[in-house]
Amino acid sequence: LTDKQKKAQKKGPAGEDDYTIVEGIGPKINGVLHGAGLITYADLANTTLEKLRQILAANSLQYHDPGTWPEQSDQAAAGKWGELEKLQSTLSGGKRK
């Protein structure tokens, strides 16, 4: 397993997934998303960009771009690690280069 896969398998105290494996999400946004009720990679994958932007804005983090977060989370939820790595190689700070 890669370090990213090992990190993805670890769950937080409430069973939450670690969103920091998603390019563009750091520890602060990870906590904000969990606080907004998003717990699993599937939750994040199924959240609209509009809703993600609302969550970020409500926490003064509106300058972050969640554009690829659902796509990355969908691949993590499905265990498609090769595809996730390939996608992330085309990103810079979570944005397409």
Disulfide bonds with the S-S distance in Angstrom:
none
